[in-house]
Amino acid sequence: MDAGRSLAKVRLAHERAAAALPPMPVIIGAPRSGTTLLRFMLDAHPLLAIPPETGFLMQAKYIEGEGDTARDALFDLITGFPPAGPTWNDFGLTREELRFELELAEPFDLASGIRAFYRLYAARQNKPRYGDKTPFYCEHIDSIRQLLPEARFVHIIRDGRDSALSLRPLWFSPGKDITTLANQWRRLIEKARADGREDYLEIRYERLLTETEAVLREVCTFIDLPFDPVMLRYYEHASERLKQHRTMHNPAGEVLVTHEQRVKQDKLLMEPPQQERIARWKEEMTSAEQAEFRAAAGDLLKELGYEL
């Protein structure tokens, strides 16, 4: 009974701490659905900083222990994730800075430690609020929600055929065949939609390009952030922000992808929204590929209102 009461008190304190914080936008979506575009738009706001993809939140729930044990484990996770090619260098922070911030979280718990990382990143951008953009958090909404109750999930959806065309040539594509790409798109969207609650907002990539201000106003209202027109000019700052996308190495020191390759895959962020990116599949997918995508995910395309 005492242990149960103690756990309940910790949970209550955790919830009260989260309630005192502003909403934290977490941008999710199938890869190449406009998550980075939305990140750059929101990150252009003078009050909000959103780092390059983190990924470690999906693993934080496995950290055991408390106090220094949990603190050290979180430090290792943030600075070493993913093991095959850590993205730590993208954040522009030093290990000493992160260690210092984690030490300030006392008494320590995972939520306070994770918030310390985001707070540190935002401070380096001279901004008071923070968020996240990691597409595959589509599959981890529940665990992130439990860890960070202040999280607000913004799910951006794009026609899966256009996403597939954009993703297929890139180094992180799950495969080259349409069925594999369609299955991933479907899995991520269905999982996110199934787990969405009052802390979940769904927007469309196509409408973000054609009604940019209206969509951004909706997002700002959802995350309790005053709209600022500077977000419409995100591309003016994109070149500087893309400098954070560093060359990635595996543990052996071998190059996985260069800085130049990463910038090239996001080069359109340095230009205003391009409406011609909509429905590219009609011209760039063969009839056989279109049929293959419909066979794998046509019912979801229809459910979402996309032309078949």
C-alpha positions as CSV (number, residue, x, y, z in Angstrom):
1,M,0.0,0.0,0.0
2,D,2.8,2.4,0.9
3,A,4.6,1.7,-2.4
4,G,1.3,2.3,-4.2
5,R,0.7,5.6,-2.5
6,S,4.3,6.7,-3.1
7,L,3.9,5.9,-6.8
8,A,0.6,7.8,-6.9
9,K,2.3,10.8,-5.3
10,V,5.1,10.8,-7.9
11,R,2.6,10.5,-10.7
12,L,0.5,13.4,-9.3
13,A,3.6,15.6,-9.0
14,H,4.6,14.7,-12.5
15,E,1.2,15.7,-13.9
16,R,1.2,18.9,-12.0
17,A,4.6,19.8,-13.3
18,A,3.5,19.1,-16.9
19,A,0.3,21.2,-16.4
20,A,2.5,24.2,-15.6
21,L,4.3,23.9,-18.9
22,P,3.2,25.3,-22.3
23,P,2.2,22.7,-24.9
24,M,5.1,21.0,-26.6
25,P,4.5,20.4,-30.3
26,V,5.7,17.0,-31.5
27,I,5.5,16.8,-35.3
28,I,4.9,13.3,-36.7
29,G,4.1,11.8,-40.0
30,A,5.3,9.2,-42.5
31,P,8.8,10.1,-43.9
32,R,8.7,12.7,-46.7
33,S,5.3,13.9,-45.8
34,G,6.3,17.5,-45.0
35,T,7.4,17.0,-41.4
36,T,10.6,18.9,-41.9
37,L,8.8,21.7,-43.8
38,L,6.4,22.1,-40.9
39,R,9.3,22.0,-38.5
40,F,11.1,24.8,-40.3
41,M,7.9,26.9,-40.3
42,L,7.3,26.5,-36.6
43,D,11.0,26.8,-35.8
44,A,11.0,30.2,-37.5
45,H,8.8,31.5,-34.7
46,P,10.7,33.7,-32.3
47,L,9.4,31.8,-29.3
48,L,9.8,28.2,-30.5
49,A,12.8,26.0,-31.2
50,I,12.5,22.6,-32.8
51,P,15.7,20.5,-33.1
52,P,16.6,18.0,-35.9
53,E,15.2,14.6,-35.3
54,T,15.8,13.1,-31.9
55,G,14.6,9.5,-31.9
56,F,15.6,8.8,-28.4
57,L,12.1,9.3,-26.8
58,M,11.1,5.9,-28.1
59,Q,13.8,4.3,-26.1
60,A,13.6,6.4,-22.9
61,K,10.8,4.3,-21.4
62,Y,13.2,1.4,-21.1
63,I,15.5,3.3,-18.8
64,E,15.4,1.7,-15.3
65,G,16.5,2.8,-11.9
66,E,16.4,6.3,-10.5
67,G,18.7,9.2,-9.4
68,D,22.2,9.1,-10.8
69,T,21.6,5.7,-12.5
70,A,18.8,7.0,-14.6
71,R,20.5,10.3,-15.2
72,D,23.6,8.6,-16.6
73,A,21.5,6.2,-18.7
74,L,19.6,9.2,-20.2
75,F,22.8,11.0,-20.9
76,D,24.2,8.0,-22.8
77,L,20.9,7.6,-24.7
78,I,20.7,11.2,-25.9
79,T,24.3,11.4,-26.9
80,G,24.5,7.9,-28.5
81,F,21.2,7.4,-30.3
82,P,20.8,5.8,-32.7
83,P,23.7,3.4,-32.0
84,A,24.2,2.8,-35.7
85,G,24.8,6.5,-36.4
86,P,24.3,8.9,-33.5
87,T,22.7,12.3,-34.4
88,W,24.0,14.1,-31.3
89,N,26.2,16.4,-33.4
90,D,23.1,17.8,-35.1
91,F,22.0,19.5,-31.9
92,G,25.0,21.9,-31.7
93,L,25.5,21.2,-28.0
94,T,28.5,19.9,-26.0
95,R,28.3,16.9,-23.7
96,E,29.5,19.1,-20.8
97,E,26.5,21.4,-21.3
98,L,24.1,18.5,-21.3
99,R,25.7,16.9,-18.3
100,F,25.4,20.2,-16.4
101,E,21.7,20.6,-17.3
102,L,20.9,17.0,-16.2
103,E,22.7,17.6,-12.9
104,L,20.4,20.6,-12.3
105,A,17.4,18.3,-12.5
106,E,17.0,17.4,-8.8
107,P,15.3,15.3,-7.7
108,F,15.9,13.5,-11.0
109,D,13.3,11.7,-13.1
110,L,13.2,10.9,-16.8
111,A,10.7,13.6,-17.7
112,S,12.7,16.4,-16.0
113,G,15.9,15.1,-17.7
114,I,14.4,15.0,-21.1
115,R,12.9,18.5,-20.6
116,A,16.4,19.7,-19.6
117,F,17.7,18.6,-23.0
118,Y,15.0,20.4,-25.0
119,R,15.3,23.5,-22.7
120,L,19.1,23.6,-23.4
121,Y,18.6,23.3,-27.1
122,A,16.0,26.1,-27.1
123,A,18.2,28.3,-25.0
124,R,21.0,28.0,-27.6
125,Q,18.5,29.4,-30.1
126,N,17.6,32.2,-27.6
127,K,14.0,30.9,-27.4
128,P,11.8,30.0,-24.4
129,R,9.8,27.1,-25.9
130,Y,10.7,23.9,-27.6
131,G,9.2,21.1,-29.6
132,D,10.2,18.0,-31.6
133,K,10.0,16.6,-35.1
134,T,10.6,12.9,-35.5
135,P,8.4,11.1,-38.1
136,F,8.6,7.6,-36.5
137,Y,7.1,8.9,-33.3
138,C,3.9,8.0,-35.1
139,E,4.3,4.6,-33.5
140,H,5.1,5.9,-30.0
141,I,2.4,8.4,-29.1
142,D,1.3,6.6,-26.0
143,S,4.7,6.2,-24.5
144,I,5.6,9.9,-25.2
145,R,2.3,11.0,-23.8
146,Q,2.9,9.1,-20.6
147,L,6.4,10.5,-20.3
148,L,5.6,14.1,-21.4
149,P,1.9,14.9,-20.8
150,E,2.4,18.4,-22.2
151,A,3.1,16.9,-25.7
152,R,0.8,17.9,-28.5
153,F,1.0,15.7,-31.5
154,V,0.8,17.4,-34.9
155,H,0.3,14.7,-37.6
156,I,1.0,15.8,-41.1
157,I,-0.4,13.5,-43.8
158,R,0.6,13.6,-47.5
159,D,-0.7,11.5,-50.4
160,G,1.3,8.3,-49.9
161,R,2.2,8.0,-53.6
162,D,4.0,11.4,-53.5
163,S,5.7,10.4,-50.2
164,A,6.9,7.2,-51.8
165,L,8.3,9.0,-54.9
166,S,10.2,11.4,-52.6
167,L,11.4,8.7,-50.2
168,R,12.4,6.0,-52.7
169,P,15.8,7.5,-53.8
170,L,17.0,8.5,-50.4
171,W,19.5,6.7,-48.1
172,F,17.0,6.0,-45.4
173,S,14.2,4.5,-47.6
174,P,13.0,1.1,-46.3
175,G,13.1,-0.2,-49.9
176,K,12.7,0.7,-53.5
177,D,9.6,-1.3,-54.4
178,I,6.2,0.4,-54.1
179,T,4.6,-2.2,-51.9
180,T,7.3,-1.7,-49.2
181,L,6.9,2.0,-49.3
182,A,3.1,1.9,-49.3
183,N,3.1,-0.5,-46.3
184,Q,5.3,1.8,-44.2
185,W,3.2,4.8,-45.1
186,R,0.0,2.9,-44.2
187,R,1.4,1.5,-40.9
188,L,2.6,4.8,-39.6
189,I,-0.6,6.7,-40.5
190,E,-2.9,4.1,-39.1
191,K,-1.0,3.8,-35.8
192,A,-0.9,7.6,-35.2
193,R,-4.6,7.9,-36.0
194,A,-5.5,5.1,-33.7
195,D,-3.6,6.6,-30.8
196,G,-4.7,10.2,-31.3
197,R,-6.8,11.8,-28.6
198,E,-7.5,15.4,-27.6
199,D,-3.8,16.1,-27.7
200,Y,-3.7,15.2,-31.4
201,L,-4.1,17.4,-34.5
202,E,-4.2,16.1,-38.1
203,I,-3.2,18.4,-41.0
204,R,-2.6,17.8,-44.7
205,Y,0.6,18.5,-46.6
206,E,-1.4,19.6,-49.6
207,R,-3.3,22.2,-47.7
208,L,-0.1,23.4,-46.0
209,L,1.2,24.3,-49.4
210,T,-2.0,25.9,-50.7
211,E,-3.4,27.5,-47.5
212,T,-0.2,28.0,-45.6
213,E,-1.3,30.8,-43.2
214,A,-4.6,29.2,-42.4
215,V,-3.0,25.9,-41.5
216,L,-0.3,27.5,-39.4
217,R,-2.9,29.5,-37.5
218,E,-4.7,26.2,-36.7
219,V,-1.5,24.6,-35.5
220,C,-0.6,27.7,-33.4
221,T,-4.0,27.7,-31.7
222,F,-3.6,24.0,-31.0
223,I,-0.2,24.5,-29.2
224,D,-1.2,27.8,-27.6
225,L,1.3,29.8,-29.6
226,P,0.5,33.3,-31.0
227,F,0.7,33.3,-34.8
228,D,3.7,35.2,-36.2
229,P,3.9,36.1,-40.0
230,V,7.7,35.3,-39.8
231,M,6.7,31.6,-40.1
232,L,5.6,32.2,-43.6
233,R,9.1,33.3,-44.5
234,Y,10.8,30.2,-43.0
235,Y,12.9,29.8,-46.1
236,E,14.8,32.9,-45.4
237,H,16.4,31.1,-42.4
238,A,16.5,27.6,-43.8
239,S,20.1,27.7,-45.1
240,E,21.4,28.6,-41.6
241,R,19.2,25.9,-39.9
242,L,20.3,23.3,-42.4
243,K,23.9,23.7,-41.2
244,Q,22.9,21.6,-38.2
245,H,22.5,18.6,-40.4
246,R,26.0,17.3,-39.9
247,T,27.8,14.4,-41.6
248,M,26.7,11.2,-39.9
249,H,29.1,8.4,-39.0
250,N,28.7,4.8,-37.7
251,P,30.5,3.7,-34.6
252,A,33.5,2.6,-36.7
253,G,33.9,6.2,-38.0
254,E,32.6,5.4,-41.5
255,V,30.5,8.0,-43.2
256,L,26.8,7.0,-43.5
257,V,25.6,10.2,-45.2
258,T,27.4,13.5,-45.7
259,H,26.3,17.0,-44.7
260,E,26.0,17.8,-48.4
261,Q,23.7,14.9,-49.1
262,R,21.5,15.8,-46.2
263,V,21.2,19.4,-47.3
264,K,20.4,18.3,-50.9
265,Q,17.5,16.1,-49.8
266,D,16.0,19.2,-48.1
267,K,17.0,21.9,-50.6
268,L,13.4,22.8,-51.3
269,L,13.2,24.2,-47.8
270,M,15.2,27.2,-49.0
271,E,12.3,28.2,-51.3
272,P,8.7,29.2,-50.7
273,P,6.1,26.4,-50.7
274,Q,5.8,24.8,-54.1
275,Q,2.3,23.7,-55.0
276,E,3.6,21.7,-58.0
277,R,4.8,19.1,-55.5
278,I,1.2,18.0,-55.2
279,A,0.0,14.9,-57.1
280,R,3.4,14.3,-58.7
281,W,2.5,10.6,-58.8
282,K,0.2,11.2,-61.8
283,E,3.1,11.9,-64.0
284,E,6.0,10.2,-62.3
285,M,4.5,6.8,-61.3
286,T,3.9,4.2,-64.0
287,S,0.5,2.7,-64.3
288,A,1.8,-0.5,-62.8
289,E,3.3,1.3,-59.8
290,Q,0.0,3.2,-59.2
291,A,-1.9,-0.1,-59.2
292,E,0.7,-1.6,-56.8
293,F,0.2,1.2,-54.4
294,R,-3.6,1.0,-54.6
295,A,-3.4,-2.7,-53.9
296,A,-1.3,-2.1,-50.7
297,A,-3.0,1.1,-49.4
298,G,-5.8,2.1,-51.7
299,D,-8.4,1.8,-49.0
300,L,-6.5,4.3,-46.8
301,L,-6.0,6.7,-49.7
302,K,-9.8,6.6,-50.2
303,E,-10.5,7.0,-46.5
304,L,-8.3,10.1,-46.4
305,G,-10.1,11.5,-49.4
306,Y,-7.3,11.2,-52.0
307,E,-8.0,10.5,-55.6
308,L,-7.5,6.9,-56.6
